[in-house]
Amino acid sequence: MRDQGAPHVVDRVLDRAVSATARVIATLGRASPTTASLSLLREEAAERAVASRRATLTGLAELFRDEQPDTPGITEAKNTLSRLAAEALVAMRDDVERAAAGPRAPIARLDRRWRETSTVELIDRVDFDERKRVRLMTHLDEMNVTIGAYAAFLDVLRPFLVRGRATRVLDLAAGHGGFLLEVAAIAQREGLALELVASDIADEYLAIGRRHAEERGLPVTFVVQDALDTTNLAPGAYDLVVCTQSLHHFPPGLVAVLTHEALRIASRAVVLIDGARSKTNAALIPLLGIVRYRDLPFAHDSWVSLRKFFAPEELGLLARCGALASPGPERSVESRFLPPGHLAVVVRSGAQA
């Protein structure tokens, strides 16, 4: 999506500077100092949190084996999965703060205070002006293209693309589908064979995406779909199921439920991508929203999001809970920082593990 009219010369200069800076950061491939300093502690704490709940989580897999909308006990099983995952995340975070010593102790305490916010993003408010909502989403897309984020997201998917036919990709909780619209544009340039479906529970968001897909001549399908209940779709209906930049809008436990539901319908992999919690970026991205886009709601939501995002190990823990509760062989779950400012979790299907 793009605003009408060409950017002002100052904006073009700023875009080039931001793009160049993002490329340097991506080349270095390093997470922020606070994220990196707690990484090992988080990995160890996540392992302990999952291990103590493994038996209960794997026991849920049997309940989910023949999951249908009216299957007795499914709602209760999902509630149990959500509760276990949320408890595991709390246990992990508490464990990290207890284990942090020396210079890492104040970093852990600061991280706790940083993520403790009850502020609601404007884009999630039903009374938020529709024109401002569309403008905010447009600026988010523009920023992601400028810093190379959407291209980096696609790079995570490339190892799972199918040869010999079009790869079927479903984006859950996609909102207006900004990521898949950019993927469709890249696919046209590179000759990639992709069947792209953007889904969300809110059709008003999808309508925005449909309009922009039509205006740009991009082959993206938009459908209403509940990310927390995919029983209307056949197992393995898609090769890849992704969720990009929406996970922090869910309560943590429901991220595990989303992972489980995505695994039902993904034959190759589930890829979860979101922003990385960052105090460094919180000083930069809102400023970009004011100076470059002159969009105060964008600056506000950027600030809130950068506090609500997960660390890579945290999102990995939630995905592991969802994977353990899913029928079939145990899945491989990989979480990592995705420069310049995101994180990615890849859950391989049983066939791909």
Sequence and secondary structure as in RCSB ss.txt:
>XXXX:A:sequence
MRDQGAPHVVDRVLDRAVSATARVIATLGRASPTTASLSLLREEAAERAVASRRATLTGLAELFRDEQPDTPGIT
EAKNTLSRLAAEALVAMRDDVERAAAGPRAPIARLDRRWRETSTVELIDRVDFDERKRVRLMTHLDEMNVTIGAY
AAFLDVLRPFLVRGRATRVLDLAAGHGGFLLEVAAIAQREGLALELVASDIADEYLAIGRRHAEERGLPVTFVVQ
DALDTTNLAPGAYDLVVCTQSLHHFPPGLVAVLTHEALRIASRAVVLIDGARSKTNAALIPLLGIVRYRDLPFAH
DSWVSLRKFFAPEELGLLARCGALASPGPERSVESRFLPPGHLAVVVRSGAQA
>XXXX:A:secstr
   SS   HHHHHHHHHHHHHHHHHHHHT   HHHHHTHHHHHHHHHHHHHTTHHHHHHHHHHTTT  TT TTHH
HHHHHHHHHHHHHHHHHHHHHHHH  TTHHHHHHHHHHHH      GGG TTS HHHHHHHHHHHHHHHHHTTHH
HHHHHHHGGG  SSS EEEEETT TT HHHHHHHHHHHHHT  EEEEEEES HHHHHHHHHHHHHHT  EEEEE 
 TT  TTS TT EEEEEEES GGGS HHHHHHHHHHHHHHEEEEEEEEEEB  HHHHHHHHHHHHHTS  HHHHH
HHHHHHHH B HHHHHHHHHHHHHTSSSS   EEEEEETTTEEEEEEE TTT 
